[in-house]
């Protein structure tokens, strides 16, 4: 499948990225994909025209267009679970019907969105009041996609927040819920419990703790709780009013769910209008993905350079580097989106993959990363492709000089990764300070090999619309990579075994059941915990 691309990799073994610019000074104009004012620049990679054509050929060989259309049409492309994959329906504000199993799902989607907007308006304008008055704080309790998405989007869109303060609890570690609730007024706090089945053990443990906290302070959990769940019998049993329950279908996976009820905390923070702009940004990227030619298709080219770097070049990890402090949670969000989706060991047909499907995704915002792990990226022996995200304009005009410095740093890093510094230049830099063997030694410490690939996703400003575009682009990137690799990007069986074992081990950790049947390590660890447990 990758033979031609591997041949191209061998052909380019002695080529430097900078050489491609020397050969074609207008290279940046050709190795980019654009939709509206958003541009993906992948010219600082070792992808030339022949490589680009070979990568695009993968799309046709994998029937990407057919499979993309099947996803948008509501076909059950999640074959191991027999489900459609239709998170895009949650942002289908201007599109036509979306049919699943013979029924149009859009009326229910739009009704739920309308109910969310009504509820958000009531909370934001004070019509819906808590025991102590209008709601000042919202605590979203969820885990995985029910936490990572809304937490990331809420932080990213903080300039648009004009509603209650939002807090997010995900870890079953009591420190998380304890630290979050400390300082909040239980009489003016709304708790959102986000669990499709309303059985997720971490989420429900935290939810019960939050309910007890309210009741201890004479607040009203029935009034001050909302649920994002499809299990209305369980939400009713928990005591949540039916009008405060917002469900979604099983064709929306958790890590793709921020566009619907899971985004309720986002809507409460920024308001229905700004949330609508966020949805429209995602919808715009959907339309672009459906209509643009592969070479001009931003999500497709984002995916293809990922395939080139991981499957062809063998680079094991990828760094996501948003030069925007408000996108500090984006690398973690993309970790789940990409690694849970494409971290698979078998093909759709169940055959063992001959190589890893997905890279390790990690990162942090610039310029913080420059003073942490960029040393390894620049001079370490492993090569780590970098994906920079950059806005042309910030949200603080009075601090425009800050943004100019941020931009300069971002551009400098991608240039330095490509250009590097050779030994001759390093010697010349130090010739007035050192001589002989010491000059050689010192110079070698200042050599940067360069020729390290990076892409830059650049856009005018981080608005709700633009953030919607970014998230949808990465969602479609995951889909494209999964199609080319022949895997199912929409199940996550890898999380199940640990959950099953935790259920079994729980009574042993409580000391109620013998741990003797475990392996020696697990048994010894449980014995240690029981011995040193705080019995206060």
C-alpha positions in Angstrom: 0.0 0.0 0.0 2.8 2.4 0.9 5.5 1.1 -1.5 5.6 4.1 -3.8 5.7 6.5 -0.8 8.5 4.5 0.8 10.4 4.8 -2.5 10.0 8.5 -2.4 11.2 8.6 1.2 14.4 6.9 0.1 14.7 9.3 -2.8 14.5 12.2 -0.5 16.9 10.8 2.1 19.6 13.3 1.4 17.3 16.2 0.7 16.7 19.1 3.1 13.4 20.9 3.4 15.3 24.2 2.8 16.6 22.8 -0.5 13.0 22.6 -1.7 12.6 26.3 -1.0 15.8 27.0 -2.8 14.5 25.1 -5.8 11.1 26.8 -5.7 10.9 30.1 -3.9 7.1 30.1 -4.4 6.8 26.7 -2.7 4.6 28.1 0.1 1.9 29.0 -2.4 1.6 25.4 -3.6 1.9 23.4 -0.5 -1.0 24.8 1.4 -4.7 24.1 1.8 -7.2 26.9 2.5 -10.8 27.3 3.4 -12.0 30.9 3.8 -9.4 32.8 5.8 -8.0 29.6 7.4 -4.7 28.3 5.9 -2.8 25.1 6.5 0.8 25.6 5.5 2.7 22.3 5.1 5.5 23.6 2.9 8.0 23.1 5.8 7.8 19.4 5.3 9.7 17.0 3.0 6.7 16.6 0.8 7.4 17.5 -2.8 5.0 17.3 -5.7 5.7 13.6 -6.3 5.1 12.8 -2.7 1.9 14.9 -2.7 0.5 13.0 -5.7 1.3 9.7 -4.1 -0.4 10.7 -0.9 -3.5 11.8 -2.7 -3.5 8.6 -4.6 -4.0 6.9 -1.2 -7.4 8.6 -0.9 -8.6 7.2 -4.2 -7.3 3.7 -3.5 -9.0 3.7 -0.1 -12.4 4.9 -1.6 -12.3 7.9 0.7 -15.0 9.8 -1.2 -17.4 6.9 -1.0 -16.7 6.3 2.7 -17.0 10.1 3.5 -20.3 10.2 1.7 -21.5 7.1 3.6 -20.6 8.8 6.9 -22.5 11.9 6.0 -25.5 9.8 4.8 -25.8 8.1 8.2 -24.6 4.6 7.1 -23.4 2.4 10.1 -19.7 2.9 9.4 -18.9 2.0 13.0 -19.1 -1.6 12.0 -18.0 -3.2 15.3 -20.9 -1.5 17.1 -23.3 -1.3 14.1 -23.8 2.4 14.5 -23.9 5.5 12.3 -21.3 8.2 13.0 -23.2 11.5 12.8 -21.7 14.1 15.2 -21.8 16.4 12.2 -25.7 16.3 12.4 -25.4 18.3 15.7 -24.0 21.2 13.6 -26.2 20.7 10.5 -28.0 24.0 11.0 -28.6 24.7 7.3 -28.5 21.3 5.8 -31.3 18.9 4.8 -32.5 15.7 6.4 -30.1 13.2 8.0 -31.5 9.8 7.8 -30.6 7.0 10.2 -32.5 3.7 10.0 -35.1 5.3 7.8 -35.8 8.2 10.1 -34.7 11.9 9.8 -32.8 12.7 13.0 -32.7 16.4 12.4 -36.1 17.4 14.0 -34.9 15.8 17.3 -31.5 17.4 17.0 -32.9 20.9 16.5 -35.5 20.4 19.2 -32.8 19.5 21.7 -30.7 22.5 20.6 -33.8 24.8 21.1 -34.3 23.3 24.6 -30.7 23.9 25.5 -31.0 27.5 24.3 -34.1 28.0 26.4 -32.5 26.5 29.5 -29.3 28.6 29.0 -31.2 31.8 28.6 -33.2 31.1 31.8 -30.0 30.4 33.7 -28.1 33.4 32.2 -30.9 36.0 32.7 -31.8 34.8 36.2 -35.2 33.4 35.4 -34.1 30.0 36.7 -33.0 30.7 40.2 -31.3 28.5 42.7 -32.0 28.3 46.4 -29.8 31.3 47.1 -30.6 33.4 44.1 -29.4 33.6 40.5 -26.8 31.0 39.4 -23.2 32.3 39.5 -21.3 29.1 39.0 -21.7 25.9 36.9 -19.9 22.7 37.7 -19.7 20.2 34.8 -19.1 16.6 36.0 -18.1 14.2 33.3 -15.1 12.3 32.1 -13.4 11.7 28.7 -15.3 13.4 25.9 -17.9 14.7 28.5 -15.1 16.8 30.1 -12.3 17.3 27.7 -14.4 18.9 24.9 -16.5 21.4 27.0 -13.5 22.3 29.2 -11.3 23.0 26.2 -13.9 25.0 24.3 -14.9 27.0 27.4 -11.3 28.0 28.1 -10.6 28.7 24.4 -13.6 31.1 24.2 -13.1 32.9 27.4 -13.2 36.4 25.7 -16.8 35.6 24.9 -17.9 34.4 28.3 -20.6 36.6 29.8 -22.5 34.0 31.8 -21.8 32.1 35.0 -18.3 30.8 35.8 -17.8 27.3 34.6 -15.8 24.6 36.5 -15.0 21.1 35.4 -14.6 17.9 37.4 -13.6 14.6 35.9 -11.2 12.7 38.1 -12.7 10.3 40.7 -9.8 11.4 42.9 -11.7 13.2 45.7 -9.2 16.1 45.4 -10.8 17.1 42.1 -14.4 17.5 43.4 -13.2 18.8 46.8 -11.0 21.5 45.3 -13.6 22.6 42.8 -16.5 22.9 45.3 -14.4 24.7 47.9 -15.3 28.4 47.8 -18.5 28.0 45.7 -21.9 28.9 47.1 -24.0 25.7 47.1 -27.1 27.9 47.0 -26.1 29.5 43.7 -24.3 26.6 41.9 -25.7 24.6 39.0 -24.3 21.0 38.6 -24.4 19.4 35.2 -23.9 15.6 35.2 -22.7 14.4 31.8 -23.0 10.7 31.3 -24.9 9.1 28.4 -25.8 6.0 30.4 -25.8 7.7 33.8 -23.7 4.8 35.0 -20.1 6.0 34.4 -18.6 5.2 37.8 -16.3 8.2 38.1 -19.0 10.7 37.0 -21.7 9.2 39.2 -19.4 9.1 42.3 -18.6 12.8 41.8 -22.3 13.6 41.2 -23.4 11.9 44.4 -20.7 13.9 46.3 -21.9 17.1 44.8 -25.6 16.3 45.6 -24.6 15.6 49.3 -22.7 18.9 49.4 -25.8 20.8 48.3 -28.1 19.0 50.7 -25.7 19.7 53.6 -26.1 23.4 52.9 -29.9 23.3 52.4 -29.6 23.9 48.7 -32.0 22.1 46.2 -30.4 19.4 44.1 -33.7 18.9 42.2 -33.6 22.5 41.0 -29.9 22.9 40.8 -28.9 19.8 38.8 -29.1 19.2 35.1 -28.1 16.0 33.2 -26.7 15.3 29.8 -27.9 11.7 29.4 -30.2 9.5 27.5 -31.1 7.4 30.5 -34.1 9.4 31.7 -35.2 6.7 34.1 -31.9 7.0 36.0 -31.9 10.8 35.9 -35.4 10.8 37.4 -34.3 8.4 40.1 -31.4 10.6 40.9 -33.9 13.5 41.4 -33.2 15.7 38.3 -36.2 17.5 36.8 -37.2 16.2 33.4 -36.9 19.6 31.9 -33.3 19.7 32.9 -32.3 16.5 31.0 -30.8 16.7 27.6 -30.2 13.5 25.7 -28.2 12.5 22.6 -28.2 9.4 20.4 -25.7 6.6 20.3 -24.5 7.8 16.9 -22.6 10.5 18.7 -19.4 9.3 20.3 -18.2 10.9 23.5 -15.0 12.4 22.0 -17.1 14.0 19.2 -20.0 15.2 21.4 -19.1 18.8 22.3 -21.4 20.1 19.5 -24.6 18.9 21.3 -25.8 18.6 24.9 -22.3 17.8 26.1 -21.6 21.5 25.2 -24.3 22.8 27.6 -21.7 24.3 29.9 -20.1 26.1 26.9 -23.5 27.5 26.0 -24.1 28.7 29.5 -20.8 30.4 29.5 -20.8 32.1 26.1 -24.5 32.2 25.3 -26.6 30.6 22.6 -25.6 33.1 19.9 -21.9 32.5 20.3 -22.5 28.8 20.6 -24.4 28.9 17.3 -21.4 30.6 15.7 -19.3 27.7 17.0 -21.6 25.2 15.4 -21.6 27.1 12.1 -17.8 27.0 12.0 -18.0 23.2 12.3 -20.7 23.1 9.6 -18.5 25.2 7.3 -15.6 22.8 7.7 -18.0 19.9 6.9 -19.0 21.5 3.7 -15.4 22.2 2.8 -14.5 18.6 3.5 -17.3 17.4 1.3 -16.7 19.6 -1.7 -13.0 20.5 -1.9 -10.6 18.5 -4.1 -8.2 16.4 -2.1 -5.1 18.7 -2.8 -7.1 21.7 -1.7 -8.9 20.0 1.2 -7.6 21.2 4.6 -8.6 18.1 6.7 -7.4 15.8 4.0 -4.0 17.4 3.7 -3.7 17.6 7.5 -4.3 13.8 7.5 -2.0 13.0 4.6 1.0 14.8 6.1 0.3 12.9 9.3 0.4 9.6 7.3 3.6 10.7 5.6 5.4 11.5 8.9 4.1 8.5 11.0 3.6 5.6 8.6 6.3 6.5 6.0 9.0 8.5 7.9 8.5 6.5 11.1 8.2 9.4 13.4 6.6 8.0 16.5 5.1 11.2 18.1 3.6 14.5 17.0 3.7 17.7 19.0 0.6 20.0 18.9 1.8 23.6 19.7 -0.9 26.2 19.8 0.6 29.7 20.2 -2.4 30.8 22.1 -2.7 30.4 25.9 -6.5 29.9 25.6 -5.8 26.7 23.6 -3.7 25.2 26.4 -6.2 22.3 26.7 -6.2 21.6 22.9 -3.3 19.1 23.0 -5.1 17.0 25.7 -8.3 17.2 23.8 -6.6 16.0 20.6 -4.9 13.2 22.5 -8.3 11.7 23.2 -9.7 12.5 19.8 -6.8 11.0 17.9 -5.4 8.3 20.2 -8.7 6.9 21.3 -9.9 6.9 17.7 -6.9 5.6 15.8 -5.0 3.8 18.6 -5.9 0.4 17.1 -4.1 -2.9 16.6 -6.3 -4.5 14.0 -8.0 -3.5 10.7 -11.7 -3.2 10.2 -11.7 -6.9 9.2 -9.9 -8.0 12.3 -6.4 -8.5 10.8 -3.4 -7.5 12.8 -1.8 -4.3 11.7 1.8 -4.6 10.5 2.7 -1.2 12.0 1.3 1.3 14.5 -1.8 3.1 13.3 -1.6 6.3 15.3 1.2 8.4 16.7 1.6 9.6 20.3 0.0 13.1 20.3 1.2 15.6 22.9 2.0 19.3 23.3 1.6 22.5 25.2 1.1 26.1 24.3 3.9 28.3 23.1 5.9 30.1 24.4 5.9 27.8 27.5 7.0 24.8 25.5 10.1 26.7 24.3 11.4 26.7 27.9 10.4 23.1 28.5 10.7 20.4 25.8 11.7 22.4 22.7 15.4 21.5 23.5 14.6 17.9 22.7 12.6 18.8 19.6 15.5 20.9 18.2 18.5 18.9 19.2 17.3 15.4 20.3 18.1 12.4 18.2 14.4 11.6 17.5 12.5 13.7 15.0 9.1 15.1 16.2 6.9 16.7 13.6 5.3 19.9 15.0 1.9 21.3 14.3 1.7 25.0 15.1 -1.6 26.9 15.5 -1.5 30.7 15.3 -3.9 33.6 15.1 -3.0 36.7 13.3 -4.7 38.8 16.0 -5.4 38.4 19.7 -8.3 39.6 21.8 -6.3 42.2 23.8 -5.7 45.2 21.6 -4.1 47.1 24.5 -1.5 44.3 24.7 -0.9 44.0 20.9 2.9 44.0 21.6 2.5 40.8 23.5 0.8 39.2 20.5 3.5 40.4 18.1 6.1 38.8 20.3 4.1 35.6 20.4 3.8 35.5 16.6 7.5 36.2 16.1 8.3 33.3 18.4 6.0 30.9 16.6 7.5 31.8 13.2 11.0 31.6 14.6 10.5 28.1 15.9 9.2 26.7 12.6 12.0 28.4 10.7 14.6 27.2 13.2 13.3 23.6 13.0 13.7 23.7 9.2 16.8 25.7 8.9 19.0 24.6 11.8 22.6 25.7 12.3 25.6 23.9 10.8 29.0 23.4 12.4 30.7 26.0 10.3 28.3 28.7 11.4 28.6 27.6 15.0 32.4 27.8 14.8 32.2 31.3 13.3 29.9 32.5 16.1 32.4 31.4 18.8 35.8 32.1 17.0 36.4 35.3 19.1 35.9 33.4 22.4 37.4 30.0 21.9 40.2 28.3 19.8 41.4 24.8 18.9 39.8 21.8 20.5 37.7 23.9 22.9 36.3 25.9 19.9 35.3 22.6 18.3 33.7 21.2 21.5 31.7 24.4 22.2 30.6 24.7 18.5 29.2 21.2 18.5 26.9 22.0 21.4 25.4 24.8 19.3 24.7 22.8 16.1 21.1 22.3 15.2 20.6 19.6 12.5 17.4 21.3 11.3 15.5 19.6 8.5 12.7 18.9 11.1 9.2 19.1 9.7 6.4 21.4 10.9 3.0 22.6 9.7 1.2 25.8 10.6 -2.5 26.3 10.8 -3.1 30.0 10.7 -6.3 32.0 11.0 -7.4 35.6 11.6 -8.5 35.3 15.3 -9.7 32.6 17.7 -13.5 33.2 17.5 -16.3 30.7 18.1 -16.6 30.2 14.4 -12.9 29.6 13.9 -12.7 27.2 16.8 -15.6 25.3 15.3 -13.6 25.0 12.1 -10.4 23.8 13.9 -12.2 21.1 15.9 -14.1 19.8 12.8 -10.9 19.8 10.8 -9.2 17.6 13.3 -12.2 15.3 13.5 -12.2 14.8 9.7 -8.4 14.3 9.8 -8.9 11.4 12.2 -11.5 9.9 9.8 -9.3 10.3 6.7 -6.4 8.6 8.5 -8.6 5.8 9.7 -10.0 5.2 6.2 -6.5 5.0 4.7 -5.3 2.7 7.4 -8.4 0.5 7.2 -9.3 0.8 10.8 -12.4 1.7 12.8 -11.9 5.2 14.2 -15.2 5.2 16.1 -15.0 2.4 18.7 -12.8 2.3 21.8 -12.6 -1.3 23.1 -9.2 -0.5 24.6 -10.8 1.3 27.5 -13.0 -1.6 28.5 -10.7 -4.1 30.2 -9.4 -1.7 32.8 -13.0 -0.8 33.7 -13.9 -4.4 34.1 -10.9 -5.2 36.3 -11.5 -2.0 38.4 -15.0 -3.3 39.2 -13.5 -6.6 40.4 -10.7 -5.0 42.4 -12.9 -2.5 44.1 -14.1 -4.9 46.9 -10.5 -6.1 47.4 -9.2 -2.6 47.8 -12.1 -2.1 50.4 -10.8 -5.1 52.2 -14.2 -6.9 51.8 -12.9 -9.6 49.5 -9.6 -11.6 49.5 -7.0 -10.5 47.0 -5.3 -13.9 47.0 -6.3 -14.8 43.5 -4.4 -11.9 41.9 -0.9 -11.9 40.5 1.9 -11.3 43.0 2.4 -7.7 42.2 -1.3 -6.7 42.4 -1.7 -8.7 45.6 1.3 -7.1 47.2 0.1 -3.6 46.3 -3.3 -4.2 47.8 -1.7 -5.6 51.0 0.4 -2.4 51.2 -2.7 -0.2 50.7 -4.7 -2.0 53.3 -1.8 -1.8 55.8 -1.3 2.0 55.3 -4.9 3.1 54.8 -6.1 6.1 56.7 -8.7 4.7 59.1 -9.8 8.0 60.5 
